[in-house]
Amino acid sequence: MKRTLPSWYFFRLVSISLLLLAFQHGWSQTIASTESPPYLPPYQNYSKDLSSVLSELEARFNTKFNYDRETVYHKKISQKQLLTIEHNDNLENTLYKLLSPLGLNFKKFEDASYAIYPQSPAKNVRKIQVAPSGGSTWYKGREKERMKMPTPAMDRHAFSQYIHLLEQTITGKVTDLSTGEALPGVNILAKGTSTGTVTDVEGNYRLTVADEVNTLVFSSIGYETMEETISGRNVININLSPDIQSLSEVIVVGYGTQNKSDLTGSVVRANIESFRESPNVNIAQSLQGTVPGLNIGQVDAAGENPSISVRGRSTINGNQNVLIVVDGIIYTGSLNDLNPNDIESIDVLKDPSSKAIYGAQAANGVILVTTKDGKSSSKPIFNYTGSFTTQTPSNALTLMNRDEFVQKSFDADWEISYEAPEYTQLKPNWTYLDVVGDPELRTGFENGYDYDWWDAATDPGYINAHNLSVRGNSGEVSYYLSGGYTKQKGFIINDEFERITTRINIESDLLEWFTIGAQTFGSFSDYSGTSPQLGSLARMAPVIRPTDENGEYILNPNGANIPNPFLEAAADDFDKRNSLFGNFYANIDFPFLEGLNYRLNFGNNYSWDRHYNSNRFDNGASGGAYKENISQYDWTLDHIISYKHTFAEKHQLDLTLVAGQRERNYERTNAIGINYNNLRLSYNDLSLATIQNIESEAWDESYLYQMGRINYEFDYKYLITATVRRDGFSGFARNEKTALFPSLGVGWIMSEESFLDKPWLNNLKLRGSYGSNGNLVDRYSSLAILQTYAAYVFGDGGTTVFGQQVQNLANPNLTWETTTGFNFGLDFSVLSNRFTGSIDYYRSTTNDLIFDVAIPEITGFDQITSNVGKVANRGIEVVLNADVLRKNDFNWNVNVNFASNRNEIISLLGLDANGDGQEDDLQASNLFIGESINSIFDYESGGIIQLGEEAPDGFFVGTHRIVDQNNDDFIDPNDRVIIGREEPAYRFSILNEFSYKNFTLRFFLNSIQGGKNSYLGRNMLDGFGIGDNVRRNNMWNGYDYWTPSNPDARYRRLDQQPAFDYIYYGDRSFVRLQDITLAYRLRPSVLENIGIQNLKVFVSGKNLATWTKWQGWDPEVDRGADETQSSGSFRANGRPVLRGFSIGLDMSF
């Protein structure tokens, strides 16, 4: 067996990498002191792109160029032209020599930036975008917004001597509204003129304009364009608001990035910026309802991970986990280990084409997490965010008090407690002592006890969060460092979570073409403490107390075999989980071939968990303890080659090749001690236990993969993305170790066609994709497993010998589940981008489902894991964004998301046992051809049997009359029918954002409509028992059970369980006011005198109101009532969702 790499190996890698980065800065300063002439390859026909030469001149002369992509991007500078440039030439002479032979001119602005344009009459210059070189500014051809820029016929002498007479000079600074950071490269234009400038690296600008100019226009990629009236002012400071749609322009797609306009698949950037102030411990909570097709569940406990799925369910027993990728490395840890403040962006890959790059691990969708860096900040910028949140249950279910509990006991025994024949009047002088025999309950009643177990076990919760970070860029080294602290206390005692996080992201340019870096974080979480189970709390009668007269906890205070819930809280519980993650990379931009890049990623993820527990009331009163240690380590090595090139003016090629491998290792040991005479040393000395057990396990698994992707674009209109990935996995059978997953995507930017060149249409793109992905199985599913506890006794009373036996059959042909499907999408933007959106329709089919198939017992086994059946999945997703109102200082933006998803079982085992010509269902597994995987197959109720009505055999007055579906006058399992499904019909969300001057107000509505789930009433009856248990156990107040005086009740009588019971299902539909935030940002003019760049204060609320018919805790939560399997099906009612109120501060300096 392969051994796990020791933790010191990981730390050594981190230390060496950071030392190299630290020493490199001084070395780079030394080698930079001597400037070498430009390198020219020694061959005759060498040429360079004009855009590359301009980028070099920007760096050399510390300036900035503005140019049109169609004018500049495809032009070449020959070696002969380069040799004519003298090293000591000034910039304008150099530009003249370069541009004049190409028919280009240039103009200098006041801030020493330059515009480059053809030597022709004035032309339309299009909207500003970021140049491929990363420094210059260019005007992308496919944008519909245009502004005029003059192109006078001047020679180079006229340019150098040009002086424009100006009447007013305006200075100021432009910052990011959300972070307060300075924004370099912002374009400022005097409205109605061609005069403009850009901000410098510190966000400062200076612009001189004609006296009649009264409005400045500020624009930058990724930010909303803003107009500001001059009104006689000489200093104008501006805060630009991030444009969520524009920020999505460059999207992470796995092993690289793409412009959103170039995508052919369904890839969406989540809007996490609007929820920065929301009290979310886990980053996934910020995504809830923000991306159509991405389904995030609610959390109801401290430090809990929400459930995550993308586009529903497409497998029966296969892996349903979404693939998480952090900074380019597949991440197997918990999202709870990530500090939400460290995350820059989150992109979601949803369709088969975009997911194909991750092959066999991507069938359930991919979430790409990118963390922050320091590249955008030329000087160190510190940021502090802190908030405090109070949390209380959003649903106020309460337990019955003493009087209500006594009344319930009468109602349970209504036949003896009430006067016949109506049974509506209590017998004279009838008391609780007449219906209960348990001495503990009788004594508590006589003593007048009315104990509130719920109140004793709950307290208001809170979240206390603080984060400090610094980011910067010295030119050669960029860095982002952060530390975070979060403490969350749930509303139940001992439900606590504490987390400390650290992050170091650092990158250094060793050479102009060679970069190394590290993206690392550490997370240290504490889950110590055991909270009481709500199921046990709900059963405790108010006429008893948890302690005796000496203050000692009673083992079973209600006389039944239900342990005292406070005993769990009294346990000595130590639960700490630590995680380290690091991606160490090297990046080479080959100087001899522009556009060719090689990147090496070495990713590491190491975690170790320690869970120790001791409780003197375990195993009766004998006491028990255990000590469990778990360690996991996985590493990834990726070789990535990419090549980007534009040729023949209109052809753009982006090629990516990947070869990599990945290994995972796991080890677990658990030492257990039972029956202690003295637990003072608890788990620290398990040898004191009379019964001692040791458990251990270990496994490893390996992956090997290769991937190729080609993105091709013609004439900025026609797009093709082709991907193929080959995967190998050690867990698959001998004959099926590898598989190939291809995909193809196409796109047509229709708005670039001349016949759709309409002033109201900014963008219209049609896209479609088709591809396949795989789904892994458990690592040893194809192998025969040996069971080591097999025992044989030799002779009558002979020696017992322990050996091994085969537990299951091997399947040498077990292979991947393969999901193949298509996606059609339409992206649009109209009315000067006031209204934008997208529509997607998808359908996929999963073949070779992994399923345990029953086999004849004569083989010695009852089943074998095989590939059978087929499942289809389809849906539609809609996104709409509207810039509803923009007037003076008031803005109103709306975002609407809608998603609908269905799955359907197409085939199962392919059997037709009854010969009716139709494939058989698997009723025992609740699987039916043509129905949803999560269909609800159960009995229907014909109403409650009332007094005076005849009850069928096995049923009683006050129980539900089950509908005889097959009319055979006999109730049995054949009377079950499909009565619905668990999946919702659709989901939608609405985000409204209002801003007025320095105030911002956001409120977010999230909704699920349709779908059913088993209901509160079933657990009250089955979990809380019948007979004596009904008299002992308490229940939630307001439970609508049947009595002769309440014949129209929702639920059956308390004290009798029929032969076939009716399960109560409820509609899960709801609309929730999930988030609301009010923020105020202080003006920069107020802060600049005290050295603060940005200061924002905010108040926020979460889960403030829910509109639903659901009668349990919450329709969105999915947990067993007592958080165990003991109470049967009691889903979506385990704990209430927490309502939170926050106050916080966000400050940069």
CORTA-V141130 format. One record per run of one state. SS is the DSSP state (H for helix, E for strand, C for the rest). FROM is the first residue (numbers start at 1). TO is the last residue. If there is no record, write none. Layout:
ss={SS:SS}
from={FROM:FROM}
to={TO:TO}
This chain:
ss={C:H:C:E:H:C:E:H:C:E:H:C:H:C:E:C:E:C:E:C:E:C:E:C:E:C:H:C:E:C:E:C:E:C:E:C:E:C:E:C:E:C:E:C:E:C:E:C:H:C:E:C:E:H:C:E:C:H:C:H:C:E:C:E:C:E:C:E:C:H:C:H:E:C:H:C:E:C:E:C:E:C:H:C:H:E:C:E:C:H:C:H:C:H:E:C:E:C:E:C:E:C:E:C:E:C:H:C:E:C:E:C:H:C:E:C:E:C:E:C:E:C:H:C:H:C:E:C:E:C:E:H:C:H:C:E:C:E:C:E:C:E:C:E:C:H:C:E:C:E:C:E:H:C:E:C:E:C:E:C:E:C:H:C:E:C:E:C:E:C:E:C:H:C:H:C:E:C:E:C:E:C:E:C:E:C:E:C:E:C:H:C:E:C:E:C}
from={1:7:32:47:50:62:65:69:73:76:79:84:91:103:104:109:114:119:123:127:128:131:137:140:146:150:156:162:168:177:182:183:187:191:196:199:204:210:215:221:223:230:235:236:238:241:242:243:244:248:250:253:257:260:263:267:270:273:276:283:287:294:297:308:311:323:327:329:331:335:338:340:343:350:352:362:366:372:381:394:399:400:402:413:414:418:419:426:427:432:435:439:447:453:458:459:461:474:477:490:492:493:496:512:514:527:534:540:547:548:553:554:565:570:572:590:596:616:624:648:651:675:682:685:686:689:691:715:718:730:738:750:753:754:757:761:776:786:794:800:807:817:831:835:855:857:860:863:888:890:908:922:923:926:927:928:935:939:941:945:960:963:973:976:977:982:986:997:999:1010:1012:1015:1016:1023:1028:1033:1036:1037:1041:1042:1043:1044:1046:1047:1051:1052:1065:1068:1070:1082:1084:1091:1094:1109:1138:1149}
to={6:31:46:49:61:64:68:72:75:78:83:90:102:103:108:113:118:122:126:127:130:136:139:145:149:155:161:167:176:181:182:186:190:195:198:203:209:214:220:222:229:234:235:237:240:241:242:243:247:249:252:256:259:262:266:269:272:275:282:286:293:296:307:310:322:326:328:330:334:337:339:342:349:351:361:365:371:380:393:398:399:401:412:413:417:418:425:426:431:434:438:446:452:457:458:460:473:476:489:491:492:495:511:513:526:533:539:546:547:552:553:564:569:571:589:595:615:623:647:650:674:681:684:685:688:690:714:717:729:737:749:752:753:756:760:775:785:793:799:806:816:830:834:854:856:859:862:887:889:907:921:922:925:926:927:934:938:940:944:959:962:972:975:976:981:985:996:998:1009:1011:1014:1015:1022:1027:1032:1035:1036:1040:1041:1042:1043:1045:1046:1050:1051:1064:1067:1069:1081:1083:1090:1093:1108:1137:1148:1149}
